[in-house]
Amino acid sequence: MTSQAASTAPATEMRNRPTISPPTDIVEMQDSVLMLLDVPGAEADGVSVTLDKNVLTIQARARSTGREGYELVHAEYRDGDYERSFSLSEPVDQENISAVLEHGLLRLTLPKTRAATPKQIPVQAE
């Protein structure tokens, strides 16, 4: 699995905001690949995960970190939108990919599937 540069986001969703590449941990297990992406400020209805032609793309819109009635003194998270793409090097079971967002951590589980094994085709003479 390799990371790719962020692609162009939908203009209506992510205009005039910085695009942030979320820090990501990738753990390979025997039967799946686990991805953990740090997307603070994102909510589940603002997250998009797509898999197209072995490219996994994650986009998330983060809400503002400001809280009403409080004055922000110091912030290490900045407002913006998250986007990151990965090229998958191994086949995954697309129908059983799961995505769970909890407390700013997006957890993707990509179950592995067996690649088609090479098959020898017999050639007949005529």
N, C-alpha and C positions, 0 to 999 in steps of 0.2 A: 504494500500500500504506500503510495507516495502522495505528498501534499502538492496541490497546485495553487497558483496565484488565484486570488478572488476574481470571479467573473463579473460581468456587468449585472448589477442587481436591477430588478424592476424599477423603472424611473419613478413611478407613482408612489412606491413604498419607501424608498431610501434616498430621496433627494435632499441635498443640503445638509447631510449629516456625515460624519466620518465613518468609514468602513473599517471595522476592527477584525483582525484575524484571531479567533479565540484560541487560547492555549489548549492543547489537546494531548491527552495520554491515550495510547493505543496498547491494548494488552491482547496477545494472541493466546487463546486457550485451545484445547484439543478439538472442540467441536464448534467454536465460534470465535469471533473477534469482538472485543469490547472497546468502545471508544467513549472517552469522557471529555466533554468540551465545557469549558468555563464560559458561561454566558450570563453574567450577573445582570439583573434588570429585565431579562427576557421573561415573557409569559408564554404558556403553551400555545395560545391562539395566535401568537406572533412568530412561531417557529415553523420553518418549512424544511423538510428533509426529502430530497429526491435522489433517485438512482437512475441514471440514464447512460447506457453504453459503458458500463463499468466505471462511471464517474459519480461519486457520492458527493452531493452538494448540500451544505447546511447553511441556512440563512435564518437570522433571528433579529427581530426588532426589539430594542431595549427601551424601556420607559425611562423617563427622567429620574434621576436619583434624588432630586429635591423633595423635601417633605414640607407640607403646609404647616405653618406655625413654628418652623425651625429655621435657623440660619446655618447654612453649611459652612463649617470652619475649615475642613480639610477633606479632600476627596482623592482617592487613588483610582477609582473607576470613573471613566468618562462616558458621557452620553454618545451614542452612536449605534450603528447597526453591525451585526456580526455576519461574516461570510467566510466560508472556507470550503475548498473542494479537495477530494482525494481520489486518486486513481486506484481502483481495487485490482490487486494482482492475482487474487484467488477468487474462484466463483463463490457466490453467496446465495442462500435461499431467499430470494427477494420477497416471497410471500410471507415470510416469518420474521422479517426485520422488526425490531421493537425500538421505540424511542420514548424515554421517560424524562421529564424535566422536573427537578426538585431542588429548590433553594439555589437557583442559578447554575445548576450542574445538569447538563444534558447527557444522558446515558443512552448510547446506542448499542444494541446487541445485534450483530450480524452473524446469523448461523451459517456455518460453512456447508457447502454441498460438494459432492464429488464431481470433479471435472469429468467430462466425457473421456473415456479411455480410448486410446487409438485402436482402430480396428483395421485389420488387414483385409483387403478386398481381393478375392481370388479373380484372376484374369483368365478367361477362357479363349482358346484359339478357335477360329472358325474355318 
